[in-house]
């Protein structure tokens, strides 16, 4: 979490505080013996997806390539390193969605146990990848159909590039690889108590 704040614009720090408040209000702890616990989880995950996407725009980002903030990409970097700068730009731009992804995975990990946790995480990842695949397919189809239109370079091309970044960078790399490591850490910490 501190890395997300470090790589965000300073005027967005209060928005992260608002994220904590929203998370506490929308996702109160459900008692373990509650029958509604299993029924609430899919709707909670859907709200997390929506909040992750909304937070991208809430932190001042857009689908324009001109809105990429490079100012925090060199935080702590002593010399030019393309891979590290690229990762820092990604973390700085997707700080809000990364926060909500970690909060959502923590919610799933803390409310589910054992074999059910494995099934819930698989279902969560499958739903996320299905959503991104269908969105990428729709944008690909629209860009192909409108390939001769004037807006193909100013509207569809940047949106297509951002959608690829969402699919590959956020959902595949952060959501799958990082998410599994995050859930494993939460489960490990919970079992140590």
MIBABA-974835 format. One line per 4 residues: number of its first residue (from 1); for each residue x, y, z of N, C-alpha, C. Coordinates in Angstrom, 2 decimals. Example, Ala and Ser with C-alpha at 12.3 -4.5 7.8 and 13.67 -1.06 7.14 Angstrom:
% MIBABA-974835
1> 13.19:-5.69:7.80:12.30:-4.50:7.80:13.20:-3.30:7.80 | 12.85:-2.25:7.08:13.67:-1.06:7.14:12.90:0.03:7.87
This chain:
% MIBABA-974835
1> 0.80:-1.20:0.00:0.00:0.00:0.00:0.85:1.27:0.00 | 1.94:1.33:0.78:2.75:2.55:0.74:3.34:2.83:-0.64 | 3.67:1.77:-1.39:4.20:1.96:-2.73:3.16:2.60:-3.64 | 1.90:2.21:-3.49:0.84:2.81:-4.30:0.71:4.30:-4.00
5> 0.81:4.67:-2.74:0.75:6.09:-2.37:1.98:6.84:-2.87 | 3.14:6.22:-2.76:4.38:6.86:-3.19:4.35:7.17:-4.68 | 3.78:6.28:-5.46:3.79:6.45:-6.91:2.55:7.16:-7.45 | 1.66:7.58:-6.56:0.47:8.32:-6.98:0.74:9.81:-6.91
9> -0.09:10.57:-7.57:0.01:12.03:-7.48:-0.36:12.45:-6.06 | 0.30:13.46:-5.51:0.05:13.86:-4.12:-1.40:14.24:-3.82 | -2.08:14.84:-4.78:-3.47:15.24:-4.52:-4.42:14.05:-4.50 | -3.94:12.86:-4.81:-4.78:11.66:-4.76:-4.69:10.91:-3.44
13> -3.86:11.37:-2.51:-3.73:10.67:-1.23:-5.06:10.59:-0.50 | -5.83:11.66:-0.54:-7.13:11.67:0.14:-8.09:10.67:-0.50 | -7.94:10.43:-1.79:-8.81:9.47:-2.48:-8.56:8.06:-1.95 | -7.31:7.74:-1.63:-7.03:6.43:-1.04:-7.67:6.31:0.34
17> -7.70:7.39:1.09:-8.42:7.37:2.36:-9.90:7.12:2.14 | -10.44:7.70:1.09:-11.84:7.47:0.73:-12.05:6.00:0.33 | -11.07:5.40:-0.32:-11.16:3.98:-0.67:-11.31:3.12:0.59 | -10.53:3.45:1.64:-10.64:2.71:2.90:-12.03:2.85:3.50
21> -12.58:4.06:3.46:-13.92:4.30:4.00:-14.96:3.53:3.20 | -14.87:3.58:1.88:-15.82:2.85:1.02:-15.73:1.36:1.30 | -14.52:0.85:1.43:-14.34:-0.58:1.69:-14.96:-0.96:3.04 | -14.77:-0.14:4.04:-15.33:-0.45:5.36:-16.86:-0.36:5.36
25> -17.43:0.58:4.61:-18.88:0.73:4.58:-19.57:-0.31:3.70 | -19.00:-0.58:2.54:-19.63:-1.51:1.60:-19.39:-2.97:1.94 | -18.31:-3.25:2.64:-17.95:-4.64:2.90:-17.73:-4.90:4.38 | -18.77:-4.76:5.19:-18.61:-5.07:6.62:-18.37:-6.57:6.78
29> -17.75:-6.93:7.88:-17.46:-8.34:8.12:-18.76:-9.11:8.35 | -18.89:-10.20:7.60:-20.07:-11.06:7.73:-19.71:-12.19:8.68 | -20.55:-12.48:9.69:-20.24:-13.56:10.63:-19.99:-14.88:9.91 | -19.07:-15.67:10.45:-18.69:-16.93:9.81:-19.84:-17.92:9.71
33> -20.76:-17.89:10.64:-21.87:-18.84:10.63:-23.07:-18.33:9.84 | -22.94:-17.19:9.21:-24.05:-16.60:8.46:-24.31:-17.39:7.18 | -25.59:-17.67:6.90:-25.94:-18.40:5.67:-25.82:-17.49:4.45 | -25.90:-16.20:4.64:-25.83:-15.28:3.50:-24.40:-15.02:3.05
37> -23.43:-15.53:3.78:-22.02:-15.27:3.46:-21.67:-15.76:2.06 | -22.07:-16.97:1.71:-21.78:-17.52:0.38:-22.54:-16.78:-0.71 | -23.74:-16.31:-0.39:-24.54:-15.60:-1.38:-24.03:-14.19:-1.63 | -23.44:-13.58:-0.62:-22.96:-12.21:-0.76:-21.66:-12.11:-1.54
41> -20.85:-13.15:-1.54:-19.52:-13.06:-2.13:-19.53:-12.69:-3.61 | -20.35:-13.32:-4.48:-20.32:-12.91:-5.90:-20.70:-11.45:-6.12 | -21.69:-10.96:-5.40:-22.07:-9.56:-5.57:-20.98:-8.63:-5.05 | -20.31:-9.02:-3.99:-19.21:-8.22:-3.48:-18.06:-8.16:-4.48
45> -17.77:-9.28:-5.12:-16.70:-9.32:-6.12:-17.06:-8.44:-7.31 | -18.31:-8.46:-7.73:-18.75:-7.61:-8.83:-18.59:-6.13:-8.48 | -18.91:-5.77:-7.26:-18.73:-4.38:-6.81:-17.25:-4.02:-6.78 | -16.40:-4.96:-6.37:-14.95:-4.72:-6.37:-14.46:-4.46:-7.79
49> -14.92:-5.27:-8.77:-14.54:-5.04:-10.17:-14.93:-3.63:-10.61 | -16.16:-3.24:-10.29:-16.65:-1.91:-10.69:-15.84:-0.80:-10.02 | -15.54:-0.97:-8.74:-14.76:0.04:-8.03:-13.33:0.12:-8.55 | -12.76:-1.02:-8.95:-11.41:-1.01:-9.51:-11.37:-0.21:-10.80
53> -12.35:-0.43:-11.67:-12.37:0.32:-12.93:-12.69:1.79:-12.69 | -13.59:2.09:-11.78:-13.93:3.49:-11.48:-12.75:4.22:-10.84 | -11.97:3.51:-10.03:-10.85:4.16:-9.35:-9.76:4.57:-10.34 | -9.66:3.87:-11.46:-8.68:4.25:-12.49:-8.96:5.68:-12.95
57> -10.23:5.98:-13.20:-10.62:7.31:-13.66:-10.70:8.30:-12.50 | -11.02:7.82:-11.31:-11.11:8.71:-10.15:-9.77:9.31:-9.78 | -8.69:8.62:-10.10:-7.35:9.13:-9.79:-6.79:10.01:-10.90 | -7.63:10.40:-11.86:-7.21:11.35:-12.89:-6.72:10.73:-14.17
61> -6.84:9.44:-14.34:-6.41:8.80:-15.58:-7.53:8.86:-16.61 | -7.20:8.59:-17.85:-8.21:8.54:-18.90:-7.75:7.53:-19.94 | -8.50:7.42:-21.02:-8.12:6.52:-22.11:-7.22:7.22:-23.12 | -6.73:8.39:-22.79:-5.85:9.14:-23.67:-4.40:8.81:-23.33
65> -3.59:8.62:-24.35:-2.17:8.34:-24.10:-1.47:9.55:-23.49 | -2.02:10.74:-23.68:-1.43:11.96:-23.12:-1.59:12.04:-21.61 | -2.46:11.23:-21.03:-2.69:11.30:-19.59:-1.75:10.41:-18.78 | -0.85:9.71:-19.43:0.10:8.86:-18.70:1.06:9.76:-17.93
69> 1.16:9.56:-16.64:1.99:10.38:-15.76:3.36:9.73:-15.61 | 4.38:10.40:-16.15:5.74:9.88:-16.07:6.53:10.46:-14.89 | 5.93:11.40:-14.18:6.68:12.10:-13.13:7.12:11.18:-12.00 | 6.31:10.19:-11.67:6.67:9.29:-10.57:7.38:8.03:-11.05
73> 7.63:7.94:-12.33:8.25:6.73:-12.88:9.71:6.59:-12.49 | 10.31:7.68:-12.07:11.73:7.63:-11.74:11.97:7.75:-10.23 | 10.94:7.51:-9.43:11.08:7.58:-7.98:11.99:6.45:-7.49 | 13.12:6.81:-6.95:14.06:5.83:-6.41:14.94:5.17:-7.44
77> 14.87:5.60:-8.69:15.69:5.00:-9.75:16.91:5.88:-9.95 | 18.10:5.31:-9.78:19.33:6.10:-9.88:19.80:6.28:-11.32 | 19.46:5.34:-12.19:19.83:5.46:-13.61:18.73:4.84:-14.45 | 18.80:5.11:-15.73:17.73:4.69:-16.63:17.68:3.16:-16.74
81> 16.51:2.62:-16.51:16.27:1.19:-16.62:14.86:1.03:-17.18 | 14.75:0.62:-18.44:13.45:0.57:-19.12:12.43:-0.29:-18.39 | 12.84:-1.46:-17.97:11.89:-2.38:-17.32:11.38:-1.80:-16.00 | 12.27:-1.29:-15.19:11.87:-0.74:-13.89:11.00:0.50:-14.06
85> 11.36:1.37:-14.99:10.56:2.57:-15.24:9.18:2.18:-15.76 | 9.11:1.17:-16.62:7.82:0.69:-17.12:6.94:0.15:-16.01 | 7.52:-0.61:-15.10:6.76:-1.15:-13.97:6.28:-0.01:-13.07 | 7.13:0.97:-12.81:6.74:2.10:-11.97:5.65:2.95:-12.62
89> 5.72:3.14:-13.94:4.65:3.87:-14.65:3.34:3.10:-14.52 | 3.41:1.79:-14.68:2.20:0.97:-14.57:1.61:1.05:-13.16 | 2.44:0.90:-12.15:1.95:0.95:-10.77:1.38:2.33:-10.46 | 2.04:3.38:-10.93:1.54:4.73:-10.70:0.21:4.99:-11.39
93> 0.06:4.48:-12.60:-1.18:4.70:-13.35:-2.32:3.82:-12.85 | -2.01:2.61:-12.45:-3.04:1.66:-12.02:-3.06:1.50:-10.50 | -2.67:2.52:-9.76:-2.63:2.43:-8.29:-4.01:2.17:-7.70 | -5.03:2.84:-8.19:-6.39:2.63:-7.67:-6.90:1.22:-7.93
97> -6.85:0.76:-9.19:-7.27:-0.62:-9.44:-6.44:-1.66:-8.68 | -5.15:-1.41:-8.52:-4.33:-2.35:-7.74:-4.77:-2.37:-6.28 | -5.12:-1.21:-5.73:-5.60:-1.15:-4.35:-6.87:-1.98:-4.22 | -7.83:-1.80:-5.13:-9.09:-2.54:-5.05:-8.89:-4.03:-5.32
101> -7.93:-4.37:-6.18:-7.66:-5.80:-6.42:-7.13:-6.45:-5.14 | -6.22:-5.77:-4.45:-5.70:-6.32:-3.20:-6.79:-6.39:-2.14 | -7.64:-5.37:-2.08:-8.74:-5.38:-1.10:-9.73:-6.50:-1.41 | -10.03:-6.71:-2.69:-10.96:-7.77:-3.08:-10.41:-9.16:-2.79
105> -9.14:-9.36:-3.10:-8.54:-10.66:-2.82:-8.44:-10.90:-1.31 | -8.16:-9.85:-0.56:-8.14:-10.00:0.90:-9.52:-10.35:1.42 | -10.55:-9.73:0.86:-11.93:-10.02:1.25:-12.27:-11.48:0.99 | -11.92:-11.97:-0.19:-12.19:-13.37:-0.54:-11.39:-14.30:0.36
109> -10.12:-13.98:0.57:-9.26:-14.87:1.36:-9.68:-14.92:2.82 | -10.12:-13.82:3.38:-10.48:-13.80:4.79:-11.87:-14.36:5.06 | -12.73:-14.39:4.05:-14.09:-14.89:4.25:-14.27:-16.32:3.78 | -13.25:-16.92:3.22:-13.36:-18.28:2.71:-12.21:-19.10:3.28
113> -12.44:-20.38:3.47:-11.40:-21.22:4.06:-11.19:-22.49:3.24 | -9.98:-23.03:3.33:-9.65:-24.34:2.79:-9.89:-24.49:1.30 | -10.55:-25.59:0.95:-10.81:-25.93:-0.45:-11.72:-24.89:-1.09 | -12.65:-24.34:-0.30:-13.55:-23.31:-0.82:-12.76:-22.08:-1.28
117> -11.68:-21.76:-0.57:-10.86:-20.62:-0.96:-10.27:-20.84:-2.35 | -9.75:-22.04:-2.57:-9.17:-22.36:-3.87:-10.22:-22.24:-4.98 | -11.42:-22.73:-4.73:-12.49:-22.64:-5.71:-12.92:-21.19:-5.93 | -13.01:-20.41:-4.86:-13.42:-19.01:-4.98:-12.39:-18.20:-5.76
121> -11.11:-18.42:-5.48:-10.07:-17.68:-6.19:-10.07:-18.07:-7.66 | -10.23:-19.34:-7.96:-10.32:-19.77:-9.37:-11.52:-19.14:-10.06 | -12.66:-19.14:-9.39:-13.87:-18.54:-9.98:-13.68:-17.04:-10.18 | -13.05:-16.39:-9.22:-12.79:-14.95:-9.33:-11.88:-14.65:-10.51
125> -10.80:-15.40:-10.65:-9.87:-15.19:-11.76:-10.52:-15.52:-13.09 | -11.32:-16.58:-13.14:-12.01:-16.94:-14.38:-12.99:-15.85:-14.79 | -13.72:-15.31:-13.84:-14.67:-14.23:-14.14:-13.94:-12.99:-14.64 | -12.83:-12.66:-14.01:-12.06:-11.48:-14.43:-11.52:-11.65:-15.84
129> -10.97:-12.83:-16.13:-10.40:-13.05:-17.46:-11.48:-13.15:-18.53 | -12.62:-13.72:-18.20:-13.73:-13.77:-19.15:-14.22:-12.36:-19.46 | -14.35:-11.53:-18.44:-14.78:-10.14:-18.64:-13.79:-9.41:-19.55 | -12.50:-9.56:-19.28:-11.50:-8.86:-20.09:-11.44:-9.39:-21.51
133> -11.58:-10.69:-21.68:-11.57:-11.27:-23.03:-12.76:-10.77:-23.85 | -13.93:-10.71:-23.23:-15.11:-10.24:-23.96:-14.99:-8.75:-24.28 | -14.44:-7.97:-23.37:-14.24:-6.54:-23.62:-13.23:-6.32:-24.74 | -12.13:-7.06:-24.70:-11.12:-6.94:-25.75:-11.66:-7.38:-27.10
137> -12.49:-8.41:-27.11:-13.12:-8.86:-28.35:-14.04:-7.78:-28.91 | -14.84:-7.17:-28.05:-15.76:-6.12:-28.50:-15.00:-4.91:-29.05 | -13.95:-4.49:-28.36:-13.17:-3.35:-28.84:-12.44:-3.69:-30.13 | -11.94:-4.91:-30.26:-11.30:-5.34:-31.50:-12.28:-5.32:-32.65
141> -13.49:-5.78:-32.41:-14.51:-5.79:-33.45:-14.87:-4.38:-33.88 | -15.08:-3.48:-32.91:-15.42:-2.09:-33.23:-14.28:-1.42:-33.98 | -13.05:-1.62:-33.53:-11.90:-1.00:-34.21:-11.75:-1.53:-35.63 | -12.03:-2.81:-35.83:-11.96:-3.39:-37.18:-13.06:-2.84:-38.06
145> -14.27:-2.75:-37.52:-15.39:-2.23:-38.31:-15.21:-0.74:-38.65 | -14.58:-0.01:-37.77:-14.41:1.43:-37.97:-13.01:1.79:-38.45 | -12.32:0.86:-39.07:-10.92:1.08:-39.44:-10.72:2.20:-40.45 | -11.73:2.56:-41.22:-11.59:3.64:-42.19:-12.10:4.97:-41.64
149> -12.60:4.97:-40.44:-13.15:6.19:-39.84:-12.02:7.08:-39.32 | -12.28:8.37:-39.27:-11.30:9.34:-38.81:-10.89:9.11:-37.35 | -11.82:8.60:-36.52:-11.56:8.42:-35.10:-10.72:7.18:-34.77 | -10.34:6.41:-35.77:-9.63:5.16:-35.46:-8.30:5.44:-34.75
153> -7.63:6.54:-35.08:-6.35:6.83:-34.46:-6.48:7.64:-33.18 | -7.52:8.46:-33.08:-7.64:9.32:-31.91:-8.47:8.71:-30.79 | -9.39:7.80:-31.10:-10.27:7.23:-30.09:-10.04:5.74:-29.92 | -10.16:4.99:-30.99:-10.12:3.53:-30.88:-8.72:2.99:-30.60
157> -7.71:3.57:-31.23:-6.35:3.06:-31.02:-5.88:3.22:-29.57 | -6.01:4.41:-28.95:-5.62:4.51:-27.54:-6.46:3.61:-26.63 | -7.74:3.51:-26.91:-8.60:2.65:-26.09:-8.17:1.19:-26.22 | -7.81:0.79:-27.43:-7.35:-0.58:-27.66:-6.05:-0.84:-26.90
161> -5.13:0.12:-26.92:-3.87:-0.04:-26.19:-4.10:-0.10:-24.68 | -5.00:0.73:-24.18:-5.33:0.68:-22.75:-6.00:-0.65:-22.39 | -6.84:-1.15:-23.27:-7.50:-2.42:-22.98:-6.49:-3.57:-22.94 | -5.50:-3.52:-23.81:-4.43:-4.53:-23.77:-3.65:-4.40:-22.45
165> -3.39:-3.16:-22.03:-2.70:-2.96:-20.74:-3.54:-3.49:-19.59 | -4.87:-3.25:-19.64:-5.75:-3.80:-18.60:-5.70:-5.32:-18.62 | -5.77:-5.91:-19.81:-5.83:-7.37:-19.91:-4.52:-8.03:-19.52 | -3.43:-7.58:-20.14:-2.14:-8.24:-19.91:-1.51:-7.76:-18.60
169> -1.41:-6.46:-18.45:-0.72:-5.93:-17.28:-1.48:-6.09:-15.99 | -2.74:-5.68:-16.01:-3.49:-5.68:-14.76:-4.06:-7.05:-14.43 | -4.88:-7.61:-15.32:-5.57:-8.85:-14.99:-4.66:-10.08:-15.05 | -3.81:-10.15:-16.06:-2.98:-11.35:-16.18:-1.80:-11.30:-15.20
173> -1.01:-10.24:-15.26:0.18:-10.18:-14.41:-0.18:-9.90:-12.95 | -0.89:-8.80:-12.72:-1.20:-8.42:-11.33:-2.30:-9.27:-10.73 | -3.35:-9.49:-11.51:-4.50:-10.23:-10.98:-4.22:-11.70:-10.76 | -3.55:-12.33:-11.69:-3.32:-13.76:-11.57:-2.06:-14.06:-10.75
177> -0.92:-13.63:-11.23:0.34:-13.95:-10.55:0.42:-13.23:-9.20 | 0.25:-11.93:-9.22:0.30:-11.16:-7.98:-0.83:-11.52:-7.03 | -2.00:-11.78:-7.60:-3.16:-12.14:-6.77:-2.97:-13.44:-6.03 | -2.43:-14.43:-6.71:-2.19:-15.72:-6.05:-1.15:-15.58:-4.94
181> -0.13:-14.77:-5.18:0.87:-14.55:-4.14:0.26:-13.78:-2.96 | -0.60:-12.80:-3.25:-1.26:-12.00:-2.21:-2.17:-12.88:-1.36 | -2.96:-13.75:-2.00:-3.86:-14.64:-1.26:-3.05:-15.62:-0.41 | -1.95:-16.14:-0.96:-1.11:-17.05:-0.20:-0.55:-16.36:1.04
185> -0.14:-15.11:0.91:0.38:-14.37:2.06:-0.70:-14.13:3.11 | -1.91:-13.80:2.66:-3.01:-13.56:3.61:-3.36:-14.84:4.35 | -3.43:-15.95:3.62:-3.76:-17.23:4.26:-2.67:-17.62:5.25 | -1.41:-17.41:4.88:-0.30:-17.73:5.77:-0.38:-16.90:7.05
189> -0.62:-15.61:6.90:-0.71:-14.73:8.08:-1.91:-15.11:8.94 | -3.04:-15.43:8.31:-4.24:-15.80:9.07:-4.03:-17.09:9.85 | -3.28:-18.04:9.28:-3.04:-19.31:9.98:-1.99:-19.18:11.07 | -1.17:-18.13:11.02:-0.17:-17.92:12.05:-0.78:-17.38:13.34
193> -1.99:-16.83:13.25:-2.64:-16.24:14.44:-3.15:-17.29:15.36
